[in-house]
């Protein structure tokens, strides 16, 4: 008898993003790939680091558009609707004077240990 094992990482995806409005293509792509993975039935989480924490701030992503025509605000609205967790690195945000109350709905401050917790349980894509 053959025993099959399932890898829990196959169904969990963590996308880490370290750039913000300085690289709209990469920034929007991270949210887009999270949306695609979610639509495929994957458990998805996004972790924003460094300059990417600016994207968590209310109003910043509204006009962020990739050359493909994808608009961050539309994709983020989808992720919010389906309660896909989006974490902002707490020390990164604090350094940039971003407070919890500055964050968009559904975005949460988290320590680096949260990123590692998710990464150890997920297939991880870093942009």
N, C-alpha and C positions, 0 to 999 in steps of 0.2 A: 504494500500500500504506500502510495506517495503522499507525503505530507506537504501541503502548501502553506507557506507563511505569507502573511500580508505585512507590508511595511507601512506603519502609520504615517510616515513622511510622505507617502504617495498622495495622500488626501489633504495634507496641510501645506500651505504655501505662506512663506514670509517674504515680503518684499521690503528691502531696506533702501532708502533714498537719502543721499547726502547733498544733493544740489537743489536749488530753489528756482527763483525767477531768473537767475543768471543762466540757466539752461532749460528753457521751456520745453524743448523736445523730450529730454530725458525725464523731466519732472512729470509732464503729462503722461508719458509712456508708463511710468510706474503705476499711476492710478488706473490707466487703461488695462494694463496687464493684470492688475488685481481684479478689475471688473470681469475680464475674460475668464480668469481662473474661477471666480465665484459663479459665473454662468455655467461653467463646466462641472459645478457641484463640489468644488474644493472649499475647504475651510481656509479662509484668507485673513491675513493680518498685514498691516503696513506699519513700518517703524521709520519715522523721520529723524534724521541726524543732521548735525551741522547746519548748513544754510537751508536745508529742507524744512526746518522747523518754522521758517517764515510762512510756509504754505499753510500751516495750521491756523494762522491768524485770520480772523474774520476779514473778508474783503480782498485778501491778497490773491487768491486763486480765481477770482471772478473773471478776470480778463486774460488769464494764462491760456495760451493756445499753441498747439504744436503745428509744425508745417503741414501735417497731414489733415489739419482742420479739426482735430479732436480738441475739445474745450474742457479744461480741468474741472470747471464748476459743474458742468453737466454730469461728468463721470463721478465726481464727489457726491453729488445729489443721489445718484444710484447707490453708491456705497453706504451713504447715510441711511437711505430707505431700508436697506437690507442689513443694517447694523454691523457692517464689516468694521472690526476694530482698527482704528488708526491712532497710533501712539506717537507722541512727540517726545524726544529725548529731553528729560527735565533739566539736566545741567546745560545742555545746548540752548534750550529756550531761556533759561535764567540768564545766561551770559548775554543773550540778545534782548534782554529785558521784556520777554514775553511771559505773561502771567496766565494762569489757568483760565481766568475770566476772558482773556483775549482770544481763546480758541473757538473754532467753529464747533457747532453741534456734532457730537459723536467723536471728537478728538479728545485724547486724554494724555496728560503728562505721565511719563513713566521713566524709571531709572534704567540704566544700561543692563542691569540684571534681568529685566523683563525681556529685553531683546535677546539675551542669551537663552533664557528659558524657552522662548518661542523658536529660536534658531535650532536648538537641540532637538526639537520635536517636529521640525518642518523642513521641506525642501526650501532652500533660501536663494533668493535672487537679489543681488545688490546692484543698484544703479546709482 
